[in-house]
């Protein structure tokens, strides 16, 4: 029986090939579920679109020349009713399960030469707003007519006010 070093070479080749196969398998498995930073904004964009659609729906009058629900609620300063209606529309789902959405809202208006902000819906005090949530801001310009009654916070003249809603999922 003759002893030489050819077997040793085959063993080293086999070990190197095995390491290359293991490294390749590791790279393939670790790169199949990449969560890019671009993907993190998709839920925020969906939430922003939902809020924008709800504001647009609330600002659509039921009849030609009629007053929209949003104009009526802003004119009469009914923040609690606005919050209830807004969240009801946002949480409307076919499955029947409510989403866990929270909101706050402000109305920005002009009084003389000053720009003022009126807190329309205060943030909830239930601990759902910690500042770490990913909140989105949706806005809608609302035309207030000077003939509308009960316009306490915004003055008596006709003007456009900005309804700004901060919406987040807790």
Secondary structure, 3 states (H helix, E strand, C coil): CCCCCHHHHHHHHHHHHHHHHHHHHHHHHHCCCCCCHHHHHHHHHHHHHHHHHHHHHHCCCCCCCCCCHHHHHHHCCCHHHHHHHHHHHHCCCCCCCCCCEEEEEEEEEEECCEEEEEEEECCCCCCCCCCCCCCEEEEEEEEECCCCCCCHHHCCCCEEEEEEEEEEEC
